[in-house]
Amino acid sequence: MVSGLQISVDFCREVVMPWLRHELGDDFDRVAVAVIGTGSDVLGLDDDLSRDHHWSPRANTMLCRADADRLLPRLVAALENRPPDNFRDYSIRYDRTGMLGLCANVVEDFFARFLGTDQLPRTDADWLALCEVDLSHVTSGAIVHDGPGELTRRREHLAYYPDAIWKKRIADWCMYITGREAPYNYNRAVKRADELTGLIYLGQYFKRVMEMCYMLNRRYGPYTKWLNRTFRRLPKYVDRIAPGLDAVLAETDGRRRVFQMVEVNWIIAEALHDLGLTAPPRPRPFDESLTDLTLYDSAVEIYRTLPPGLLAPSFNQIELWEKFAREVLFDPEDYFVKLQEKTGV
């Protein structure tokens, strides 16, 4: 099937842009048209299941704040009086939240909604305050047209972390993987026969390792639902890390699973050396108390290369995009509101 991203790009080119040129005249050059934000379609991962709610061909139309007072009412009117209600048999939805379907927004406001600020990050502290998943949302998808160039400029600035922030993130995740989640805490849960706690740590371990693989490729990871799907498409290191994770998942004996995790950690340590971030990893004997110390060694080595001020702060991991799920509950055109009206629930 054709991906939603391609359908939306075609919708932008074949319908939205000609229509806006007609409606706005020379002011069309002040408009950006893109397919960005939340949704499986932005990642090119939508399928039949994805299309049972909140799905339609998408066109995020945007103006710079400096043009908004003059042009935003005209842009909104043009979209509300759009041409056909269908594109290739898909219904077109005008979205008043400015996020989905056919919508209008201000460039600076769009970034503020996802990142909590309309200012681009300049300092280390600025970068630490931004959640990776939200950065993924504003840098994924496609720009179809950008007359002012501001949307392109912002996405290029946010394309990936500066070098020091990237290294700190890798070192922090080394600590999460080997110390906070697993194999350390998973191993202790196994020894206590606490299966549920072990499963919690096991899931966190998978998530952290996949996130680490995105870092090794200098790419932002998407939110959890799509993490595994896109992880397996990464160009580097996934050919060894993915089979290692699959082996961890397939193993049913907790003790043997711990040693499978240690093997995955070793693959990560070798990748860090391959990237020039660490010396060749040195094998350590298994420690019954702390389990595996390989990625501790990697973290210490990387931390020593960073400015002192980067050691203590933590990355923000609160996903701001989740608030949109609450906003749509009160959108009269939303799927859930219409479902309530239909069912009386």
C-alpha positions in Angstrom: 0.0 0.0 0.0 1.1 3.6 -0.6 2.3 5.2 2.6 0.3 8.0 4.2 3.4 10.2 3.9 3.5 9.8 0.1 -0.3 10.3 -0.1 0.0 13.5 1.9 2.9 14.9 -0.1 0.9 14.3 -3.3 -2.1 15.9 -1.7 0.0 19.0 -0.9 1.4 19.2 -4.4 -1.7 18.4 -6.4 -4.4 20.1 -4.3 -3.3 22.3 -1.5 -0.5 24.3 -3.2 -2.4 25.1 -6.4 -5.5 26.1 -4.3 -3.5 28.4 -2.0 -1.7 30.0 -5.0 -5.2 30.7 -6.4 -6.5 32.0 -3.1 -3.5 34.0 -1.8 -1.9 35.2 -5.0 1.6 36.6 -4.4 1.2 36.0 -0.7 1.5 32.3 -1.3 5.3 32.9 -1.2 4.9 33.6 2.6 3.5 30.1 3.2 5.1 26.8 4.1 3.4 23.5 3.3 4.7 20.4 5.0 3.7 16.9 6.4 5.2 17.0 10.0 4.2 16.4 13.6 2.6 13.4 15.2 1.3 10.3 13.6 2.4 7.1 12.0 1.9 8.6 8.5 4.7 11.2 9.2 7.1 8.3 9.7 5.8 6.4 6.7 4.6 3.6 9.0 0.8 3.8 8.7 -1.2 0.8 7.7 -4.8 -0.2 7.6 -4.9 -0.3 11.4 -3.6 3.2 11.6 -6.4 4.5 9.4 -9.3 3.6 11.7 -9.1 7.0 13.5 -7.3 10.4 13.3 -6.2 9.7 9.7 -6.6 11.7 6.5 -4.3 13.2 3.9 -2.3 15.8 5.7 -1.1 19.3 4.9 0.5 21.4 7.6 0.3 24.9 6.3 2.3 27.5 8.2 3.1 31.2 8.3 5.8 33.1 10.1 4.6 35.0 13.1 5.5 38.3 11.4 3.0 37.5 8.7 0.3 36.0 10.9 -1.8 39.0 11.7 -2.1 39.9 8.1 -2.4 36.5 6.4 -3.6 33.9 8.9 -7.3 34.7 8.6 -7.0 34.5 4.8 -5.1 31.2 5.1 -7.7 29.7 7.4 -10.5 30.9 5.2 -8.9 29.4 2.1 -8.5 26.0 3.8 -12.0 26.0 5.2 -13.3 26.7 1.7 -11.1 24.1 0.2 -11.7 22.3 -3.1 -13.0 18.6 -3.1 -13.7 16.9 0.3 -11.9 13.8 -0.9 -8.5 13.0 -2.3 -8.0 9.5 -3.9 -11.1 8.4 -2.1 -9.8 9.6 1.3 -11.9 12.1 3.2 -10.1 15.4 3.9 -10.4 16.6 7.5 -9.9 20.3 8.4 -8.3 20.3 11.9 -8.9 23.2 14.2 -6.1 22.2 16.6 -3.6 22.9 13.9 -1.9 19.5 14.2 -3.6 16.9 11.9 -5.2 16.7 8.5 -5.5 20.0 6.7 -4.5 22.7 9.1 -3.0 26.2 9.6 -0.4 27.2 12.1 2.3 29.7 12.9 5.8 28.3 12.6 7.0 29.6 15.9 3.8 28.4 17.7 4.1 25.0 16.2 7.6 24.5 17.6 6.5 26.0 21.0 3.7 23.4 21.3 6.0 20.5 20.7 9.2 21.8 22.5 7.8 24.2 25.1 9.6 27.2 23.6 9.6 29.0 20.3 13.3 29.7 20.7 15.9 27.5 19.1 18.4 25.9 21.6 21.7 27.6 21.9 23.2 26.4 25.1 23.8 23.0 26.6 21.0 23.6 29.0 18.6 24.5 26.2 19.3 21.2 24.5 19.0 19.2 27.7 15.5 20.7 28.2 14.2 19.3 25.0 12.6 15.8 24.9 14.0 13.5 22.1 10.5 12.3 21.1 9.3 15.8 20.6 12.4 16.6 18.6 11.6 13.6 16.4 8.1 15.0 15.8 9.3 18.3 14.5 12.2 16.9 12.4 10.4 14.0 10.8 8.1 14.0 7.7 8.7 16.2 4.7 8.7 19.9 3.7 6.9 20.3 0.4 7.2 24.0 0.0 8.8 26.7 2.2 8.4 30.2 0.8 9.9 32.1 3.8 12.4 29.4 4.6 11.9 29.6 8.4 10.5 26.1 8.8 13.5 24.7 6.9 15.9 26.8 9.0 14.5 25.6 12.3 14.5 21.9 11.3 18.1 22.2 10.1 19.1 23.7 13.4 17.3 20.9 15.3 18.5 18.1 13.0 20.5 16.4 15.7 22.2 17.1 19.0 25.5 19.0 19.2 28.5 16.8 19.7 28.9 17.3 23.5 25.2 16.7 24.1 25.3 13.6 21.9 28.2 12.2 23.9 26.5 13.0 27.2 23.3 11.3 26.1 25.2 8.1 25.2 27.1 8.1 28.5 23.8 8.6 30.4 22.2 5.7 28.5 25.1 3.5 29.2 24.4 4.1 32.9 20.7 3.4 32.4 21.2 0.3 30.4 23.7 -1.4 32.6 22.9 0.1 36.0 19.3 1.2 36.4 17.4 -1.2 34.2 19.2 -4.3 33.3 21.0 -6.6 33.6 21.7 -5.3 37.1 18.1 -4.9 38.4 16.7 -7.6 36.2 19.2 -10.0 37.7 18.2 -9.0 41.2 14.5 -9.5 40.4 15.3 -13.0 39.0 17.1 -13.9 42.2 14.1 -12.8 44.2 11.7 -14.7 41.9 9.9 -11.4 41.4 8.7 -12.0 37.8 6.6 -8.9 37.4 9.3 -6.5 38.5 11.7 -8.4 36.2 9.3 -7.9 33.2 9.2 -4.2 34.0 13.0 -3.9 33.9 13.1 -6.1 30.8 10.8 -3.8 28.9 12.8 -0.8 30.0 16.0 -2.5 28.9 14.7 -3.1 25.4 13.6 0.5 25.1 16.9 1.9 26.3 19.0 -0.3 24.0 16.9 0.7 21.0 17.2 4.3 22.0 20.9 3.8 22.2 21.0 2.4 18.7 19.4 5.6 17.4 22.2 7.6 19.2 24.8 5.4 17.6 23.3 6.5 14.2 22.9 10.1 15.3 19.1 10.0 14.8 16.2 10.9 17.1 14.1 8.0 18.2 10.3 8.2 17.9 7.9 7.5 20.7 7.6 4.0 22.0 4.9 2.6 19.7 7.2 3.0 16.7 10.5 2.5 18.3 11.1 -1.1 17.3 9.7 -0.7 13.8 12.1 2.2 12.9 15.0 0.8 15.0 15.2 -2.2 12.6 15.7 0.2 9.7 18.7 2.0 11.1 21.8 1.7 8.9 24.5 1.0 11.4 24.9 -1.5 14.3 21.4 -2.8 14.2 22.6 -5.9 12.3 24.2 -7.1 15.6 22.1 -5.4 18.2 18.7 -6.5 16.9 19.5 -10.2 16.9 20.9 -9.8 20.4 17.7 -8.3 21.6 15.7 -11.0 19.8 17.7 -13.6 21.7 17.0 -11.9 25.0 13.3 -11.9 24.2 13.3 -15.5 23.1 15.1 -16.7 26.2 12.7 -18.0 28.9 15.3 -18.7 31.7 16.0 -15.6 33.7 19.6 -16.4 34.5 20.5 -17.2 30.9 18.6 -14.0 29.8 21.0 -12.0 32.0 24.0 -13.3 30.1 22.2 -12.6 26.8 21.9 -9.0 28.0 25.6 -8.9 28.8 26.4 -9.9 25.3 24.2 -7.1 23.9 26.0 -4.6 26.2 29.3 -5.8 24.8 28.1 -5.1 21.3 27.2 -1.6 22.3 30.6 -1.1 23.9 32.3 -2.2 20.7 30.2 0.2 18.7 31.2 3.1 21.0 34.9 2.2 20.3 34.1 2.0 16.5 32.8 5.6 16.7 36.0 6.7 18.4 34.3 7.5 21.7 36.1 5.0 23.8 39.2 2.7 23.9 38.7 -0.9 23.0 36.4 -2.4 25.7 38.1 -4.8 28.0 36.3 -7.9 29.3 35.4 -8.0 32.9 34.5 -11.1 34.9 30.8 -11.4 35.7 30.0 -9.8 39.0 27.2 -11.5 41.0 26.4 -8.2 42.8 26.7 -5.7 39.9 26.5 -8.1 37.0 28.2 -6.4 34.1 30.4 -3.4 34.3 31.3 -3.0 30.6 29.1 0.0 29.9 30.1 1.6 33.2 33.6 1.7 31.9 32.3 3.2 28.6 30.3 5.9 30.5 33.2 6.9 32.7 35.5 7.3 29.7 33.0 9.4 27.8 32.1 11.6 30.8 35.8 12.5 31.2 35.7 14.1 27.8 32.8 16.4 28.6 32.7 19.9 30.2 32.3 19.5 34.0 28.9 21.2 33.8 27.4 18.4 31.8 28.0 15.6 34.3 25.1 16.3 36.7 22.2 17.6 34.7 19.7 15.1 33.3 17.8 15.0 30.0 14.2 16.0 29.9 12.2 12.9 29.1 8.6 14.3 29.4 6.9 14.2 26.0 5.0 17.4 25.5 3.1 16.0 22.5 1.0 13.9 24.9 -1.1 17.0 25.8 -2.6 16.9 22.3 -4.4 13.7 23.3 -6.3 15.7 25.9 -7.0 18.6 23.5 -8.7 16.5 20.9 -11.2 15.3 23.5 -12.9 18.7 23.1 -12.6 19.1 19.4 -16.2 18.8 18.0 -14.8 17.3 14.8 -12.7 14.7 16.5 -13.2 10.9 16.2 -13.7 10.4 19.9 -16.3 13.1 20.2 -18.2 11.8 17.2 -18.0 8.3 18.7 -19.5 9.5 21.9 -22.4 11.2 20.0 -23.0 8.0 18.0 -22.9 5.6 20.9 -24.3 7.9 23.6 -21.5 6.9 25.9 
